[in-house]
Amino acid sequence: MVEETVLHGGVNIVRRRGDRVHRPATAAAPAIHRLLRHLRAAGFDAAPEPLGYDDEGNEVLSFLDGDVHNALPAALHTPELLTSAAVLLRRFHDASATFVASPEDRWQLPARSPAEVICHGDLAPYNCVVRAGRVVGFIDFDNAHPAPRVWDLAYAVYRFAPLHAPTNPDSAGSPEEQALHVARFCRDYGLAPGPFLLDAIADRLTALVASMRERAEAGEAAFQAHIAAGHPALYEEDIRYLRAERERLLRGFAAETRAG
């Protein structure tokens, strides 16, 4: 009998059985499985392989071995980890850019224009697999949807820099240090940062709060718990922080871009 390990995520309860993961399937699962198969065919193997469904209707995916962190510990705030995450995100986007969406595809989040790529939709340390101090894989594609590259990049740098207010428990570094991390992440991704990125982060967090409240009102217990825990207030404070520190962050972007 295969030993089962129960893993509690922010929304789902996931069960690992050997080298397979069983997780609740959403209405978007068929489109996501098509995406995951496309990624592998395009040479991107840093995402789970879809293996169908079990007798209970859960989706079955291959297990990616490594560590997953809700927030990066201090030991992983390194240039090597940032570079690995940025390079992998670029590879994912480039592979997804050739995915042909179907009118039958159902995504959990609305498509955004221009639909340059299929965004992961929740690219953060808690959805990244780390081995030997480097990001080697992405998991949990439930929020994947067509959107511009910057929509994913904005949330990734928000989480990895991290671009949080000092009052956020996951905050780290001064605005200058955060700007340095953002600029390096963007450089390794292949896109120079600027005011558009800060605007995209604020828009991304605003959309996140709106979606969280909508799903809580629809009766989803996980999002009701997030709201009860004060998550919207954290994001709203981070938006105010980005606006208050906008000029310092932009100067930091420019200084690192010149130095690089």
Phi and psi in degrees as GROMACS dihedral restraints (atoms count N, CA, C in turn):
[ dihedral_restraints ]
;  ai    aj    ak    al  type     phi  dphi    fc
    3     4     5     6     1   -76.3    20    10
    4     5     6     7     1   129.9    20    10
    6     7     8     9     1   -68.4    20    10
    7     8     9    10     1   139.0    20    10
    9    10    11    12     1  -109.2    20    10
   10    11    12    13     1   134.4    20    10
   12    13    14    15     1  -116.7    20    10
   13    14    15    16     1   126.8    20    10
   15    16    17    18     1   -94.7    20    10
   16    17    18    19     1   126.8    20    10
   18    19    20    21     1  -118.0    20    10
   19    20    21    22     1   126.8    20    10
   21    22    23    24     1   -99.8    20    10
   22    23    24    25     1   114.8    20    10
   24    25    26    27     1   -94.8    20    10
   25    26    27    28     1  -172.8    20    10
   27    28    29    30     1   -70.7    20    10
   28    29    30    31     1   -24.0    20    10
   30    31    32    33     1  -125.3    20    10
   31    32    33    34     1   -43.8    20    10
   33    34    35    36     1  -109.3    20    10
   34    35    36    37     1   157.6    20    10
   36    37    38    39     1  -100.8    20    10
   37    38    39    40     1   122.4    20    10
   39    40    41    42     1  -114.3    20    10
   40    41    42    43     1   140.4    20    10
   42    43    44    45     1  -117.1    20    10
   43    44    45    46     1   125.8    20    10
   45    46    47    48     1   -99.4    20    10
   46    47    48    49     1   128.4    20    10
   48    49    50    51     1  -126.5    20    10
   49    50    51    52     1   101.6    20    10
   51    52    53    54     1    65.0    20    10
   52    53    54    55     1  -124.5    20    10
   54    55    56    57     1   -98.5    20    10
   55    56    57    58     1    21.4    20    10
   57    58    59    60     1  -126.5    20    10
   58    59    60    61     1   149.8    20    10
   60    61    62    63     1  -117.8    20    10
   61    62    63    64     1   130.6    20    10
   63    64    65    66     1  -111.3    20    10
   64    65    66    67     1   122.9    20    10
   66    67    68    69     1  -141.2    20    10
   67    68    69    70     1   152.6    20    10
   69    70    71    72     1   -55.8    20    10
   70    71    72    73     1   134.8    20    10
   72    73    74    75     1   -90.5    20    10
   73    74    75    76     1   135.5    20    10
   75    76    77    78     1   -97.8    20    10
   76    77    78    79     1   174.4    20    10
   78    79    80    81     1   -63.9    20    10
   79    80    81    82     1   -18.8    20    10
   81    82    83    84     1   -84.8    20    10
   82    83    84    85     1    -6.0    20    10
   84    85    86    87     1   -55.0    20    10
   85    86    87    88     1   -45.3    20    10
   87    88    89    90     1   -58.2    20    10
   88    89    90    91     1   -43.1    20    10
   90    91    92    93     1   -66.6    20    10
   91    92    93    94     1   -40.3    20    10
   93    94    95    96     1   -65.9    20    10
   94    95    96    97     1   -39.5    20    10
   96    97    98    99     1   -65.3    20    10
   97    98    99   100     1   -37.7    20    10
   99   100   101   102     1   -62.6    20    10
  100   101   102   103     1   -41.3    20    10
  102   103   104   105     1   -62.0    20    10
  103   104   105   106     1   -47.0    20    10
  105   106   107   108     1   -62.9    20    10
  106   107   108   109     1   -38.3    20    10
  108   109   110   111     1   -66.6    20    10
  109   110   111   112     1   -39.2    20    10
  111   112   113   114     1   -62.3    20    10
  112   113   114   115     1   -43.6    20    10
  114   115   116   117     1   -58.3    20    10
  115   116   117   118     1   -45.0    20    10
  117   118   119   120     1   -65.2    20    10
  118   119   120   121     1   -39.7    20    10
  120   121   122   123     1   -65.4    20    10
  121   122   123   124     1   -28.4    20    10
  123   124   125   126     1   -86.4    20    10
  124   125   126   127     1     2.1    20    10
  126   127   128   129     1    95.5    20    10
  127   128   129   130     1     6.1    20    10
  129   130   131   132     1   -98.6    20    10
  130   131   132   133     1   106.6    20    10
  132   133   134   135     1  -109.8    20    10
  133   134   135   136     1    16.9    20    10
  135   136   137   138     1   -95.5    20    10
  136   137   138   139     1    30.8    20    10
  138   139   140   141     1  -138.3    20    10
  139   140   141   142     1   157.3    20    10
  141   142   143   144     1   -61.5    20    10
  142   143   144   145     1   151.2    20    10
  144   145   146   147     1   -93.3    20    10
  145   146   147   148     1   128.0    20    10
  147   148   149   150     1   -73.1    20    10
  148   149   150   151     1   131.6    20    10
  150   151   152   153     1  -122.1    20    10
  151   152   153   154     1    22.9    20    10
  153   154   155   156     1    93.0    20    10
  154   155   156   157     1  -145.2    20    10
  156   157   158   159     1  -136.1    20    10
  157   158   159   160     1   152.2    20    10
  159   160   161   162     1   -92.0    20    10
  160   161   162   163     1  -177.5    20    10
  162   163   164   165     1   -66.9    20    10
  163   164   165   166     1   -17.1    20    10
  165   166   167   168     1   -95.2    20    10
  166   167   168   169     1     2.7    20    10
  168   169   170   171     1    86.9    20    10
  169   170   171   172     1     5.1    20    10
  171   172   173   174     1   -76.5    20    10
  172   173   174   175     1   146.6    20    10
  174   175   176   177     1   -75.6    20    10
  175   176   177   178     1   148.1    20    10
  177   178   179   180     1  -118.1    20    10
  178   179   180   181     1   128.2    20    10
  180   181   182   183     1  -132.5    20    10
  181   182   183   184     1   156.3    20    10
  183   184   185   186     1   -70.0    20    10
  184   185   186   187     1   149.8    20    10
  186   187   188   189     1   -89.5    20    10
  187   188   189   190     1   132.2    20    10
  189   190   191   192     1   -98.4    20    10
  190   191   192   193     1   118.6    20    10
  192   193   194   195     1   -77.7    20    10
  193   194   195   196     1   134.7    20    10
  195   196   197   198     1   151.3    20    10
  196   197   198   199     1  -172.2    20    10
  198   199   200   201     1  -101.7    20    10
  199   200   201   202     1   144.9    20    10
  201   202   203   204     1  -125.8    20    10
  202   203   204   205     1   130.9    20    10
  204   205   206   207     1  -118.1    20    10
  205   206   207   208     1   134.9    20    10
  207   208   209   210     1   -62.8    20    10
  208   209   210   211     1   -43.7    20    10
  210   211   212   213     1  -137.7    20    10
  211   212   213   214     1   148.2    20    10
  213   214   215   216     1   -66.7    20    10
  214   215   216   217     1   128.8    20    10
  216   217   218   219     1   -69.7    20    10
  217   218   219   220     1   161.6    20    10
  219   220   221   222     1   -54.9    20    10
  220   221   222   223     1   -36.0    20    10
  222   223   224   225     1   -65.6    20    10
  223   224   225   226     1   -18.1    20    10
  225   226   227   228     1  -103.8    20    10
  226   227   228   229     1     6.5    20    10
  228   229   230   231     1   -82.3    20    10
  229   230   231   232     1    72.9    20    10
  231   232   233   234     1  -125.9    20    10
  232   233   234   235     1   154.9    20    10
  234   235   236   237     1   -59.5    20    10
  235   236   237   238     1   -34.9    20    10
  237   238   239   240     1   -63.9    20    10
  238   239   240   241     1   -42.5    20    10
  240   241   242   243     1   -69.0    20    10
  241   242   243   244     1   -43.1    20    10
  243   244   245   246     1   -58.3    20    10
  244   245   246   247     1   -46.2    20    10
  246   247   248   249     1   -61.2    20    10
  247   248   249   250     1   -44.4    20    10
  249   250   251   252     1   -63.2    20    10
  250   251   252   253     1   -39.6    20    10
  252   253   254   255     1   -67.0    20    10
  253   254   255   256     1   -44.2    20    10
  255   256   257   258     1   -65.5    20    10
  256   257   258   259     1   -44.3    20    10
  258   259   260   261     1   -65.2    20    10
  259   260   261   262     1   -40.6    20    10
  261   262   263   264     1   -67.8    20    10
  262   263   264   265     1   -38.1    20    10
  264   265   266   267     1   -62.7    20    10
  265   266   267   268     1   -42.0    20    10
  267   268   269   270     1   -63.1    20    10
  268   269   270   271     1   -43.1    20    10
  270   271   272   273     1   -61.0    20    10
  271   272   273   274     1   -42.0    20    10
  273   274   275   276     1   -62.3    20    10
  274   275   276   277     1   -48.1    20    10
  276   277   278   279     1   -61.0    20    10
  277   278   279   280     1   -44.0    20    10
  279   280   281   282     1   -63.0    20    10
  280   281   282   283     1   -38.4    20    10
  282   283   284   285     1   -70.0    20    10
  283   284   285   286     1   -36.9    20    10
  285   286   287   288     1   -76.6    20    10
  286   287   288   289     1   -18.6    20    10
  288   289   290   291     1   -62.5    20    10
  289   290   291   292     1   -23.8    20    10
  291   292   293   294     1   -96.8    20    10
  292   293   294   295     1     4.9    20    10
  294   295   296   297     1   -70.3    20    10
  295   296   297   298     1   131.2    20    10
  297   298   299   300     1   -98.7    20    10
  298   299   300   301     1   108.7    20    10
  300   301   302   303     1   -69.5    20    10
  301   302   303   304     1   150.8    20    10
  303   304   305   306     1  -114.0    20    10
  304   305   306   307     1   149.5    20    10
  306   307   308   309     1   -59.5    20    10
  307   308   309   310     1   -22.1    20    10
  309   310   311   312     1   -82.5    20    10
  310   311   312   313     1   -12.4    20    10
  312   313   314   315     1   -63.1    20    10
  313   314   315   316     1   133.1    20    10
  315   316   317   318     1  -117.4    20    10
  316   317   318   319     1   114.4    20    10
  318   319   320   321     1  -102.9    20    10
  319   320   321   322     1   149.3    20    10
  321   322   323   324     1   -72.2    20    10
  322   323   324   325     1   -27.2    20    10
  324   325   326   327     1  -114.5    20    10
  325   326   327   328     1   149.1    20    10
  327   328   329   330     1   -67.8    20    10
  328   329   330   331     1   144.0    20    10
  330   331   332   333     1   -63.6    20    10
  331   332   333   334     1   148.0    20    10
  333   334   335   336     1  -123.3    20    10
  334   335   336   337     1   147.3    20    10
  336   337   338   339     1  -102.0    20    10
  337   338   339   340     1   140.1    20    10
  339   340   341   342     1   -79.6    20    10
  340   341   342   343     1   137.1    20    10
  342   343   344   345     1   -81.7    20    10
  343   344   345   346     1    73.8    20    10
  345   346   347   348     1   -72.1    20    10
  346   347   348   349     1   -35.7    20    10
  348   349   350   351     1  -144.8    20    10
  349   350   351   352     1   179.0    20    10
  351   352   353   354     1   -96.7    20    10
  352   353   354   355     1   114.0    20    10
  354   355   356   357     1   -77.3    20    10
  355   356   357   358     1   149.8    20    10
  357   358   359   360     1   -64.3    20    10
  358   359   360   361     1   -42.6    20    10
  360   361   362   363     1    93.6    20    10
  361   362   363   364     1   -12.0    20    10
  363   364   365   366     1  -159.3    20    10
  364   365   366   367     1    50.5    20    10
  366   367   368   369     1   -82.5    20    10
  367   368   369   370     1   103.8    20    10
  369   370   371   372     1  -150.8    20    10
  370   371   372   373     1   166.5    20    10
  372   373   374   375     1   -51.6    20    10
  373   374   375   376     1   -35.1    20    10
  375   376   377   378     1   -70.6    20    10
  376   377   378   379     1    -7.5    20    10
  378   379   380   381     1  -119.6    20    10
  379   380   381   382     1    22.7    20    10
  381   382   383   384     1  -121.1    20    10
  382   383   384   385     1   138.5    20    10
  384   385   386   387     1   -97.4    20    10
  385   386   387   388     1   127.3    20    10
  387   388   389   390     1  -116.0    20    10
  388   389   390   391     1   133.3    20    10
  390   391   392   393     1  -136.3    20    10
  391   392   393   394     1   134.0    20    10
  393   394   395   396     1    51.1    20    10
  394   395   396   397     1    40.5    20    10
  396   397   398   399     1    77.4    20    10
  397   398   399   400     1    13.2    20    10
  399   400   401   402     1  -131.8    20    10
  400   401   402   403     1   147.1    20    10
  402   403   404   405     1   -77.7    20    10
  403   404   405   406     1   123.0    20    10
  405   406   407   408     1  -118.5    20    10
  406   407   408   409     1    -4.6    20    10
  408   409   410   411     1  -167.3    20    10
  409   410   411   412     1   157.9    20    10
  411   412   413   414     1  -116.0    20    10
  412   413   414   415     1   142.7    20    10
  414   415   416   417     1  -128.7    20    10
  415   416   417   418     1   175.2    20    10
  417   418   419   420     1    55.3    20    10
  418   419   420   421     1    79.9    20    10
  420   421   422   423     1   -94.4    20    10
  421   422   423   424     1    19.6    20    10
  423   424   425   426     1   -55.2    20    10
  424   425   426   427     1   -33.2    20    10
  426   427   428   429     1   -97.6    20    10
  427   428   429   430     1    15.0    20    10
  429   430   431   432     1   -60.9    20    10
  430   431   432   433     1   143.9    20    10
  432   433   434   435     1  -169.2    20    10
  433   434   435   436     1   155.2    20    10
  435   436   437   438     1   -66.4    20    10
  436   437   438   439     1   135.1    20    10
  438   439   440   441     1  -171.9    20    10
  439   440   441   442     1   169.8    20    10
  441   442   443   444     1   -70.2    20    10
  442   443   444   445     1   154.3    20    10
  444   445   446   447     1   -54.0    20    10
  445   446   447   448     1   -41.1    20    10
  447   448   449   450     1   -64.2    20    10
  448   449   450   451     1   -21.9    20    10
  450   451   452   453     1   -64.3    20    10
  451   452   453   454     1   -39.8    20    10
  453   454   455   456     1   -75.7    20    10
  454   455   456   457     1   -43.8    20    10
  456   457   458   459     1   -59.6    20    10
  457   458   459   460     1   -40.1    20    10
  459   460   461   462     1   -59.9    20    10
  460   461   462   463     1   -47.5    20    10
  462   463   464   465     1   -70.9    20    10
  463   464   465   466     1   -34.5    20    10
  465   466   467   468     1   -62.7    20    10
  466   467   468   469     1   -47.7    20    10
  468   469   470   471     1   -70.4    20    10
  469   470   471   472     1   -32.5    20    10
  471   472   473   474     1   -57.3    20    10
  472   473   474   475     1   -41.0    20    10
  474   475   476   477     1   -83.8    20    10
  475   476   477   478     1   -35.7    20    10
  477   478   479   480     1   -88.3    20    10
  478   479   480   481     1   -28.1    20    10
  480   481   482   483     1   -60.4    20    10
  481   482   483   484     1   -44.6    20    10
  483   484   485   486     1   -85.1    20    10
  484   485   486   487     1   150.9    20    10
  486   487   488   489     1   -94.7    20    10
  487   488   489   490     1    64.6    20    10
  489   490   491   492     1  -111.6    20    10
  490   491   492   493     1   151.2    20    10
  492   493   494   495     1   -66.2    20    10
  493   494   495   496     1   155.3    20    10
  495   496   497   498     1   -58.3    20    10
  496   497   498   499     1   -24.0    20    10
  498   499   500   501     1   -78.4    20    10
  499   500   501   502     1   -12.9    20    10
  501   502   503   504     1   -76.5    20    10
  502   503   504   505     1   128.3    20    10
  504   505   506   507     1   -57.7    20    10
  505   506   507   508     1   -24.3    20    10
  507   508   509   510     1   -94.9    20    10
  508   509   510   511     1     7.3    20    10
  510   511   512   513     1   -67.6    20    10
  511   512   513   514     1   150.8    20    10
  513   514   515   516     1  -156.6    20    10
  514   515   516   517     1   135.4    20    10
  516   517   518   519     1    85.7    20    10
  517   518   519   520     1   160.5    20    10
  519   520   521   522     1   -80.1    20    10
  520   521   522   523     1   168.5    20    10
  522   523   524   525     1   -55.0    20    10
  523   524   525   526     1   -38.2    20    10
  525   526   527   528     1   -65.3    20    10
  526   527   528   529     1   -41.7    20    10
  528   529   530   531     1   -68.1    20    10
  529   530   531   532     1   -39.8    20    10
  531   532   533   534     1   -63.5    20    10
  532   533   534   535     1   -42.8    20    10
  534   535   536   537     1   -61.4    20    10
  535   536   537   538     1   -38.4    20    10
  537   538   539   540     1   -61.4    20    10
  538   539   540   541     1   -45.1    20    10
  540   541   542   543     1   -64.7    20    10
  541   542   543   544     1   -41.6    20    10
  543   544   545   546     1   -62.0    20    10
  544   545   546   547     1   -47.2    20    10
  546   547   548   549     1   -62.5    20    10
  547   548   549   550     1   -39.3    20    10
  549   550   551   552     1   -69.1    20    10
  550   551   552   553     1   -40.5    20    10
  552   553   554   555     1   -60.1    20    10
  553   554   555   556     1   -47.8    20    10
  555   556   557   558     1   -64.9    20    10
  556   557   558   559     1   -39.7    20    10
  558   559   560   561     1   -59.6    20    10
  559   560   561   562     1   -45.1    20    10
  561   562   563   564     1   -71.4    20    10
  562   563   564   565     1   -26.0    20    10
  564   565   566   567     1   -74.3    20    10
  565   566   567   568     1   -35.7    20    10
  567   568   569   570     1   108.0    20    10
  568   569   570   571     1    28.0    20    10
  570   571   572   573     1  -142.7    20    10
  571   572   573   574     1   125.2    20    10
  573   574   575   576     1   -72.7    20    10
  574   575   576   577     1   134.3    20    10
  576   577   578   579     1   -76.5    20    10
  577   578   579   580     1   161.7    20    10
  579   580   581   582     1  -173.6    20    10
  580   581   582   583     1  -169.5    20    10
  582   583   584   585     1   -55.5    20    10
  583   584   585   586     1   -34.2    20    10
  585   586   587   588     1   -59.2    20    10
  586   587   588   589     1   -32.4    20    10
  588   589   590   591     1   -71.2    20    10
  589   590   591   592     1   -43.5    20    10
  591   592   593   594     1   -63.7    20    10
  592   593   594   595     1   -38.5    20    10
  594   595   596   597     1   -64.1    20    10
  595   596   597   598     1   -40.5    20    10
  597   598   599   600     1   -65.9    20    10
  598   599   600   601     1   -37.4    20    10
  600   601   602   603     1   -63.8    20    10
  601   602   603   604     1   -45.9    20    10
  603   604   605   606     1   -61.5    20    10
  604   605   606   607     1   -42.9    20    10
  606   607   608   609     1   -64.2    20    10
  607   608   609   610     1   -40.2    20    10
  609   610   611   612     1   -63.6    20    10
  610   611   612   613     1   -43.2    20    10
  612   613   614   615     1   -70.2    20    10
  613   614   615   616     1   -36.1    20    10
  615   616   617   618     1   -62.8    20    10
  616   617   618   619     1   -42.7    20    10
  618   619   620   621     1   -66.0    20    10
  619   620   621   622     1   -36.1    20    10
  621   622   623   624     1   -63.7    20    10
  622   623   624   625     1   -45.9    20    10
  624   625   626   627     1   -63.3    20    10
  625   626   627   628     1   -42.5    20    10
  627   628   629   630     1   -63.1    20    10
  628   629   630   631     1   -42.8    20    10
  630   631   632   633     1   -65.4    20    10
  631   632   633   634     1   -40.5    20    10
  633   634   635   636     1   -60.6    20    10
  634   635   636   637     1   -44.8    20    10
  636   637   638   639     1   -68.5    20    10
  637   638   639   640     1   -39.0    20    10
  639   640   641   642     1   -62.6    20    10
  640   641   642   643     1   -43.7    20    10
  642   643   644   645     1   -72.6    20    10
  643   644   645   646     1   -31.3    20    10
  645   646   647   648     1   -66.6    20    10
  646   647   648   649     1   -42.5    20    10
  648   649   650   651     1   -65.9    20    10
  649   650   651   652     1   -26.2    20    10
  651   652   653   654     1   -79.6    20    10
  652   653   654   655     1    -3.0    20    10
  654   655   656   657     1   100.5    20    10
  655   656   657   658     1     9.2    20    10
  657   658   659   660     1   -77.7    20    10
  658   659   660   661     1   116.2    20    10
  660   661   662   663     1   -61.2    20    10
  661   662   663   664     1   -39.1    20    10
  663   664   665   666     1   -60.3    20    10
  664   665   666   667     1   -41.4    20    10
  666   667   668   669     1   -77.8    20    10
  667   668   669   670     1   -28.7    20    10
  669   670   671   672     1   -63.4    20    10
  670   671   672   673     1   -38.7    20    10
  672   673   674   675     1   -67.3    20    10
  673   674   675   676     1   -39.3    20    10
  675   676   677   678     1   -62.2    20    10
  676   677   678   679     1   -41.5    20    10
  678   679   680   681     1   -68.6    20    10
  679   680   681   682     1   -41.3    20    10
  681   682   683   684     1   -62.0    20    10
  682   683   684   685     1   -30.0    20    10
  684   685   686   687     1   -82.1    20    10
  685   686   687   688     1    -3.2    20    10
  687   688   689   690     1    87.4    20    10
  688   689   690   691     1    19.1    20    10
  690   691   692   693     1   -60.8    20    10
  691   692   693   694     1   -43.8    20    10
  693   694   695   696     1   -56.8    20    10
  694   695   696   697     1   -38.5    20    10
  696   697   698   699     1   -63.7    20    10
  697   698   699   700     1   -36.5    20    10
  699   700   701   702     1   -63.3    20    10
  700   701   702   703     1   -46.6    20    10
  702   703   704   705     1   -65.0    20    10
  703   704   705   706     1   -40.8    20    10
  705   706   707   708     1   -65.7    20    10
  706   707   708   709     1   -36.4    20    10
  708   709   710   711     1   -68.6    20    10
  709   710   711   712     1   -36.5    20    10
  711   712   713   714     1   -65.7    20    10
  712   713   714   715     1   -36.7    20    10
  714   715   716   717     1   -62.6    20    10
  715   716   717   718     1   -44.5    20    10
  717   718   719   720     1   -62.2    20    10
  718   719   720   721     1   -37.8    20    10
  720   721   722   723     1   -63.8    20    10
  721   722   723   724     1   -44.6    20    10
  723   724   725   726     1   -60.4    20    10
  724   725   726   727     1   -38.8    20    10
  726   727   728   729     1   -70.7    20    10
  727   728   729   730     1   -40.9    20    10
  729   730   731   732     1   -67.4    20    10
  730   731   732   733     1   -35.2    20    10
  732   733   734   735     1  -102.8    20    10
  733   734   735   736     1    16.0    20    10
  735   736   737   738     1   -53.7    20    10
  736   737   738   739     1   -49.5    20    10
  738   739   740   741     1   -67.3    20    10
  739   740   741   742     1   -38.9    20    10
  741   742   743   744     1   -64.8    20    10
  742   743   744   745     1   -40.7    20    10
  744   745   746   747     1   -66.0    20    10
  745   746   747   748     1   -42.5    20    10
  747   748   749   750     1   -65.4    20    10
  748   749   750   751     1   -38.5    20    10
  750   751   752   753     1   -63.5    20    10
  751   752   753   754     1   -38.5    20    10
  753   754   755   756     1   -65.4    20    10
  754   755   756   757     1   -40.8    20    10
  756   757   758   759     1   -58.2    20    10
  757   758   759   760     1   -48.2    20    10
  759   760   761   762     1   -64.6    20    10
  760   761   762   763     1   -41.3    20    10
  762   763   764   765     1   -64.1    20    10
  763   764   765   766     1   -43.3    20    10
  765   766   767   768     1   -69.8    20    10
  766   767   768   769     1   -37.4    20    10
  768   769   770   771     1   -63.0    20    10
  769   770   771   772     1   -41.7    20    10
  771   772   773   774     1   -65.2    20    10
  772   773   774   775     1   -41.8    20    10
  774   775   776   777     1   -68.2    20    10
  775   776   777   778     1   -35.4    20    10
